[in-house]
Amino acid sequence: MDRKQKKLKVKAVSELLSSIYGSIPWKPRYNAAEELVYTILSQHTSDINSERAFHNLLAVFSDLNHIADADVDDIEVAIRRGGLSKTKAPRIKSVLNEIRKSLGSFDLSFLAEMPLKEAKTWLIKLKGVGPKTAAIILCFSFGMPAMPVDTHIYRVAQRLSLVGKKISAEKAHDVLESLVEPEEVFQFHMYLIKHGRDTCKAQRPKCNHCSLTELCPSFKRYQ
C-alpha cells in the first residue's frame, strides 16, 4: 500500500470512527510546562491516578516554581498516589529546573510560533523528553498537528497497516503525521485511542463488533 492509499485509508477510518464517537474538538488542557509535568506523571499509570497525583502536586506546592525549588523527597510524597514516584519526582524537578535555567520562566508559548519540527526538536533536547512527550505537549497545549503515539494508537495503526511492522513507536509519530491532514490530527489521535480501548484491544480484539473490518487486513487473523 503506497502513501496515497494510506492517506485514503486514514480518511475512511476517520469518517467511520466519527460516526461512532462524533466530533471531538480540540481544547487546551494545561499550559505547556504543566502538560510536561502531567505527562511524566501519566507514564505507566492510569489516567485517574496520574490526574490525582498532578492535582495533589499543584495543591501542595501551588506553582511550578515551588515544585522546581522543592526537595525531591517532598515531591515524591506529593505524587505517590500516581505510582513510580521515586523515579518521577527527580525527573520532574530536573526538567523544570532545566527549563527555568534556559528561559528564566516556564513560559513555553513561543513553541506555538515555531514550525512543528523545530518545536519538537527544542522539546526533545530536554533531558528525558522523547517524541511522544513532545507531541503531547504540542498537541494538547497548543493544538499543533503533532501526533502522540501511545500503545493503543501504535497497535491499531499497525493492524490497519498504516504503520509497518518494522516501524518503531518513535518513528510512528512522523509516519502518521504525514498521513493525516493537519486539522484532523487531534481528532484522529483521539479516535484511535478510543477504538483501541473499546474494540481493538491488545489480547482479545472485538473484531466481530468492529466498524473497520472492511479496511483492516488483520481482521481474519483474530477470527
Buried (B, 14 or more C-beta within 10 A) or exposed (E): EEEEEBBEBBBBBBEBBBEEBEEBEBEEEBBBBBBBBBBBBBBEBEEEBBBBBBEBBBEBBEEBEEBBEBEBEBBBBBBBBBBBBEEBBBBBBBBBEBBBEEEEEBEBEEBEEBEBEEBBEBBBEBEBBEBBBBBBBBBBBBBBBBBBBBEBBBBBBBBBBBBEEEBEBEBBBBBBBEBBEEEBBBBBBBBBBBBBEBBBBEEEBEBEEBBBEEBBEBBEEBE
